[in-house]
Every structure is written in structure tokens, then in C-alpha cells.
Amino acid sequence: MNEVVTIEIEVAQETAQALRDPRRRQAVGRLVDRMVRPTEGNDPPATVLMETRRAAREAGLIDADIDAEIAVHRVERTS
């Protein structure tokens, strides 16, 4: 029973803009599914990181873009 449903979540304005792309929304949905229902023997944090990088690449980002986003996130988190 893998019925897909639409939910509403609160995100930053910039995130909402990025999620206008259907491919990105689908990739984020898969990440949320895996975070909420990890499979047995699966390391959720490692899986999330790998899936995030894969989804970002599918959305057209390169490793340098991804690394820059991670750096910004770290600065915001410690500020």
C-alpha cells in the first residue's frame, strides 16, 4: 500500500521556491519517507545524506553547489 498523498509543511521562502520543481518535490518526498520509516539495517542519517546528495544531483546541482549549501547551513547553525 504505497499510496502517495500530499501534505503541507512549513519551510523557508527560498525552500518553497526551490520546491516548485516537481522533480525536487518528489526527491524530498522520498527523503522524508526514508527518514520517517527507515528500513531494517539501514542507517537513517547516512541514508539521508546519501539520498540528499543524489536528489541534489538529479535536480542539477554539482558537488561544489552541495558543499556550498552545507557550509552555509553550518554557519547558520552556529550563529
Buried (B, 14 or more C-beta within 10 A) or exposed (E): EEEEEEEEEEEEEEEEEBBEEEEBEBBBBEBEEBEEEBEEEEEEEEBBEEBBBEBBBEBEBEEEEBEEEEEEEEEEEEE
